[in-house]
Amino acid sequence: MGKIILCTGRMTQTPYVFNMSNTGVYSIEEMSYYLYTHIYEISEDFLDQDLVNWIRFEVALPELAEKLEVLKRNGNGIKDIVVTILCSNDYYSEKEIKELVIIMDAIKGLPAIKRKKIRGDYYLKYKMYHYAAMEYENILKDKEAADFTPEEYGDLIHNIGVVKVQTSSYKAAAGCFKEAYNLNHREASLTQYMLAILLSGDQEKYNEELEKYELSEEFTSMLYQAISEKEQEAKTTHLCEQMEDMKQMIKSGNREQYEHRLNHIVYQLKQTYRKHLEG
């Protein structure tokens, strides 16, 4: 049985909007969730008077607003600001907050260019492909990208390839994966390169590269198995995404919306089952 999270302060009709993602939050719990899951995009200028006023007047938490104003006057860093907000409510446990502190410490100690890479990887992990693409392109234009090792630069190009699989074409992605492999020599990049060629339908190119890289029949079997698994995964992805949304509804106290979504999913499953029986 999951824990019940009581709302701290109040829900407001006027959201606080995070400019980078244009996402609005309506309670201090929703803000905590956003900060926790988007920590790589939170910058030092996050704490401004608009945030303080929203917390003071919209969600009615004057004591928290006062604490943040003190942090602002004292020039405290983003870690103190985020921890203060997360500790103001019960959305995350002490253990979860400590884990986030470790991440923030790691980010702070990195060169700016590598922090950008982590932020881009974060966007990619959560399938925010548009933001990931922008972050990676900005890195490529940055002169500090020369500080990457060949392996690190190859990993960056590999991730750009992953973005292109989702937003462009397999052919474009294949070019990235090949360049990545030439730099990082990772099997994962070679595998994705061959998969991209295969999925693009260029059988002749695929056969040429099999010979060039002296890849075994076992490797080929693994690729086809991977494609089969991806096809199966695609069938369940939408349902998984819906279930994840429902978890957040429960956490946010949106019981009515949760029940409506649950009834819809049950209806869909029943329809699928009936079709299976008919078949």
BAPA-143326 format. One record per residue (C-alpha): z, y, x. Coordinates in steps of 0.1 Angstrom, whole numbers, plus 2048, in hexadecimal, padded with zeros to 3 digits. Example, Ala and Ser with C-alpha at 12.3 -4.5 7.8 and 13.67 -1.06 7.14 Angstrom:
BEGIN
84E7D387B/8477F5889/
END
This chain:
BEGIN
800800800/7F682280F/80E83E813/80F85B7FA/80887D809/81889A7F7/8048BA7F9/8158D580E/80F8F8801/7F58F97E6/7D08F27DF/7BC9117DE/79C91B7CC/7929307EB/789919809/78D92082D/76A91B83C/76490D85F/74592186A/736907881/7328ED866/735903847/7508EC83A/76A8F9822/78E8EC820/7A58F2802/7C88E880F/7DB8E582F/7D68BF82D/7B08C382C/7B28DB849/7C78C285D/7AD8A7856/7918BE861/7A28C8881/7AB8A4889/788897884/7758B5893/78C8BD8B0/76E8BF8C8/75F8DC8B6/77F8F18B3/77E90E8CB/7999268D8/78F9418C0/79892B8A2/7B993D89C/7AF95E88D/7BE975872/7A8965857/7B894385D/7DB95285D/7D496583D/7C694682C/7E4931835/7FC94D82B/7EC957809/7D593B7FE/7E991C805/80A92E803/819924825/827945833/83E93384C/82092185C/80C94185B/82995386E/82A937888/80493A88E/807960892/82195B8AD/80A9428BF/7EE95B8BC/8039788CA/80F9628E7/7EC9568EF/7F39318EA/7D69188EE/7C49048D4/7DB8E68D9/7FA8F88CD/7E79078B0/7D98E58A4/7FA8D38A9/80D8EE895/7F58EA878/7F68C4878/81C8C387A/81F8DA85C/8168BD844/818897843/7F288F844/7F5881867/81086D877/822877897/81085C8A9/7EE86889D/7F688C8A7/8018808CA/7E086E8CE/7CD88D8C5/7E28A18DF/7D68888FA/7B288F8EF/7B78B48F0/7C68B2913/7A989E91F/7908B7910/7A28D5920/7A08C6943/77A8C1942/75F8D894E/74F8EC931/72E8D8933/7418B792F/7558C4912/7348CC901/7288A9908/74889B8F8/7428B18DA/71E8A68D7/72A8818D9/7438898BE/7288968A6/7138778AE/73085F8A7/73586E885/71086F87D/70D89587E/6EB89288E/6E08B688A/6FF8C389C/6FC8A98B7/6D88B28BD/6E18D78C1/6FD8D08D8/6E98B98EE/6CC8D18F0/6E38ED8FA/6F18D7916/6CD8D0923/6C78F6925/6E88FC937/6E58FF95D/7078ED960/6F58CD954/6EC8C9979/7108C097F/70B89F96C/707880980/6E686D979/6FA854965/70A86F950/6E988194B/6D985F941/6F585A927/6EE87C919/6C9874915/6D2852906/6E68648EB/6C987C8E4/6B485D8DF/6CE8508C5/6CB8728B3/6A586F8B3/6A784C8A3/6B885D886/6A587E884/683879894/67085989D/6758398B0/6598448C7/66C8648D0/68C8508D4/67C8368EA/672852903/69685D905/6A483A90A/68B833925/694852938/6B984A933/6B5827941/6A3835960/6C284B966/6E083695C/6D2813960/6E7808942/6DD7E992F/6E57FB90E/6CA815915/6B07FB91E/6B97E78FF/6B58068E9/69480E8FA/6857EC8F2/6937ED8CF/6838108C9/6618038D5/6647E48BF/66E7F88A1/6528118A7/6397F58A2/6297F88C4/6287D38CC/6107D88EA/6287F08FA/6457D98F3/6347BC904/62B7D1922/64F7DD926/65C7B9922/6477AF940/64F7CF954/6757CB951/6727A5954/6867A0934/68F77D928/68976B908/6AE76D902/6AB793904/68F7928EA/6A377C8D3/6C17948D6/6AB7B18CC/69E7A08AD/6C27968A4/6CD7BA8A8/6B17C5890/6BC7AB877/6E07B7879/6D67DB875/6C37D3856/6E27C2848/6F87DF853/6E17F8841/6E77E6820/70C7EB822/70E80D833/70C821813/72880E804/73E812823/738837823/7428397FE/762826806/76A83D822/76685B80B/77D84B7F3/79884780D/79786D813/7988737ED/7B98607EC/7C787280A/7BE8937FA/7CD88A7D8/7AC8897C5/7B686C7AF/79E874793/7808767AB/78B8567BC/78C84279C/76A850791/75A8457B2/76C8237B1/75F81C78E/73C825799/73E80D7B7/74B7F17A2/72E7F7789/7157F57A6/7257D57B4/7247C5791/6FF7CE78E/6F77BF7B0/70A79F7A7/6F779C786/6D67A0797/6E07857B0/6E876E793/6C8775782/6B576E7A2/
END
